[in-house]
């Protein structure tokens, strides 16, 4: 039999993770496979129970909507994942399920080159990806974090991740005020993703108004150029697309699953993913 890993979520058809990991497996000459499987919330416990007994299963990546729901089914969490309270990578080891958060690695790939110390950052969203963003920003020493959500109560748990940064929560309707002075504006929500609700035009417009002073980073990778990023580009601002984060987080997951770092072939992989 062949070792394999997979990505689970609901929906899952849009995932590019199989293309990424299969590319790396082929480039590295490794025997292995990587699959995508739709898993509904009510089936999550049964799925993990079945996989525990499969000796060929090396683990899974986790996407919407399971990043937080998965926690109760794990035996252990790495410290970063435990602090964030969200998991996007499960490692199978000796019958135990270990939760990781490789979103931090993806965010680092997108933002490590940006000066953030002492600056303000704005984040759209209040879910697992936003939790990772808040933790990363706090670790980079930002002075202020502004969170934009439809329901402010949903974002309250992120306050504990802000470290020494001042923390404010506002509704999406207050975007212009919350974007003011930000060095980076991050979309950590599924707004604008294929198959998900579009980002409200008012929010896109507000981002565009500040794009000449702030880097716009969208975690959405399908489409690669979202209306959020397009607004920034039209304004002459700097942008980072979701493929940068997707590939960045996948690198650590691949090493977790298959025991070695993936080949250094980002340009070829990006070309594959965008054709």
N, C-alpha and C positions, 0 to 999 in steps of 0.2 A: 504494500500500500504506500501511498504518497502523502507526506505531510502537507497540511493545508491550513490556511487561515481564511477569514471572510469578513465582510462588513455587513452589519445588520441595521435595520431601521424601518420606518414606515412613514413615507414611501422610501424606496431604495433604488428604483430603476434609473434615477438620475446620477447615481454615484459613479465617479471616475476612479475610485480606489482599485477595482479589479484591473483596469488598464495600467495603472501605475505599478502595482505589485507584480503583475505578470510581465511587464516590461523589464523590471529589475531582475526577476527570476531568470528570464531568458538571457539578459546581458551578463549575469553572474554565472550562468551555467549551472544553476542549482535545480535539483529535483524538488518540485513543490507546486502548489496550486493556490489560487486565491479566488474566492467566490463572493457573490452578493446574494443576500437572502432577506426577503421581507419578513419581518417578525412583528406581529401586532403586540400591543401592550399586554393583553391578556394571555399571550402565549410566551412571554419572556421567560418566566420561571421554568416552564417545560423545556424550552429550547436549551437553556443553560444546564438543566439537569441531564438532558440527553447528551450534550457535548462533553460533559465531565467524563463520561465513560468511553469516549472515542479516543484511542491512543494516537491517532493521526492528526487530531485537531490541535493547533498551536495557539489558538485564541481568535479574537475578533476585534475589529474596529466597531465603534458604536456611533450612530448619528441620530438625528431627530427621530423620535422624541424620547429616547431612552437614556440619555447621558446622566440623568439624576435618578430615574426610576430603577436603574440597574444596581444601585449601591447596596440595597438590602440583600442581594443575591451573592455578594462577594465574600470571600474568606479574608481578604487582606487588601489594603490600599497603600500605594506608595505615598509618602508624606505630602508631595505636591498635590496629588489628587484628593487626599483627605482634607487638606486645607481649603481647597477650592470647593469641594462638595460636588464634583462632577467627574465622570469617567468617560473617556472616549476610546479606550483601548483596554482590552482584557487579555491578560496573559494566562495561559494554561500551564501550570507547573506542578507536577507530582500530585495530580488530583485536586489541586487548589486553584481558585480563581483569584488573580491579583489584578487590581484596577490601577490603571495609569491614566495620566492626562497629558497626551502629546500635543494638545492644542497649544500649550505653552511654547513648545518647540516651533510650531507653525507661526505663532505670533512673533516669536523672536526672529524667525527668518524674514518676516515682513518689516519689523520695526527696530531691530538692533542697530541699524545704521542711522536712525533718526535721533536727534538731540531731544530728550524728553525731561531730563533732570530739571526740577524746579518749574516745569511748565504745566499748563492745563491740558487735559485730554477729555474728549467727549465720546461716549459710547452709546450706540443705539441698540437696545435690547436688554433683557433681564434674565435670560436663560443660562444654560451651561457654558456657551461660548462667551457670553458677557462676563460670567464669573471668572473665566480664564483670563479675559482681557483686563479685568480689574486687578487681578492678582499680579499679572505681568507689569502693569503700569505702576502699581505700588512698589514692586521690586525695582523698577527703574527710577524711583525717586521723584515721581511727578508731584506737584504741589496741590493740584486740584483735579478731581474726577467728577464729571457730570454725566449722569445716566438718563437717557430718554426712553420712556416706556409708555404704553397705553394705560397700564395700571401701576401706579407708583408703589402699591403694596408688594407687588411681585419683585421689585428691585431692592426692597429693604434688606434681604439677606446679604446683598453685595457690600453693604456698608462695612461689615466685619472684615472684608478683604482689602480695604483702602489703606491700611497701615497708617502712616502719619499724614496722608493726604486729606485735605478737606473734601467732603463728599456731599453732592447735592443730587436730588432726583427731581425730574420734571416730566410732564407729559409731552408727547410728541408735538403738540400744538405750540409749545414754548421753545421750539428748536432754535430759533434765531437768537434768543437770549442765552441759551445754554452753549451754543457754538461760539459765541463771542469770546475771543481771546484764546481759543484752543490751538495748540500746536499740531494736534492730530484729531481727526474725526473718524471713528471706527463704526462700521455697520456690523454688529455681532448678532443680528437677527436674520431670519429667513426672508425678510421683505425684499422683493425683487428677484427671488430665485424662481427658476422655472417650476411651475406647478404650485407656487405659493402666491399669496397676495402681493400686488405691486407695492413698491414704496410710495407713500402719499406724495403727490406732486409738490405740496407745500414743503415737505421735508427735503426732497431733492433740491428744490429751489434754494432753501436755506443753506444747504451744504455748498451749493454752487457759489453763493454770495461770499463765503469765507474761504473758498478753495485757493485763492491766491496767497493766503496766509497760513493755511493748515494743510498737512498731508491728509488725503482721503484714502482710507484703507477699507475695502469691502471684503468680508469673509465669504461672500457668495461667489461661486465659481462657474455657475451655469445660469445666465450667460457670463462670459469672462468680462465683457465690458457692460456693466449694469448702468441704468439711468443715473444712479448715484455717482459712479465714476465718470460717466460721460459729462455730467454737469461740471465736475472738477476739471476735466480736460478742456472743456469749452472756456472755462475761466482762466486757463493757463496755469493751473495748479499741478502739483505732484500727486500721483495716485499709485496705489499698489493693489493688484487684483487678488482674488481668492485663490488662484492657482499657486501663488507663492506660498501661502499658508498651507494649502492642501499638500503640496509636495514636501514642505518642511516638516509637517507633523507625521507624514507617512514614512519619512526616513527613520525616525525612531521606532515606529511601529514595526517596520520591516526587520530591523535589527532584533527587536524583541521576539518576533515570530520565527525568524529563520537563522538567527545566530550570527549574523554578520552585517556590516554596514552595506547599504546598496551601492551600486556602481555610481561614479561621479559622471552622470550624463544628463544633467538638468536641461540643457538646450535641446537635445534630441527628444527627451521626454515631453517637454513643453510643446514642441512642434507636433508630436503625436497627439497630444490632448487637445490641440486647437485646430486640428484638421478634421 
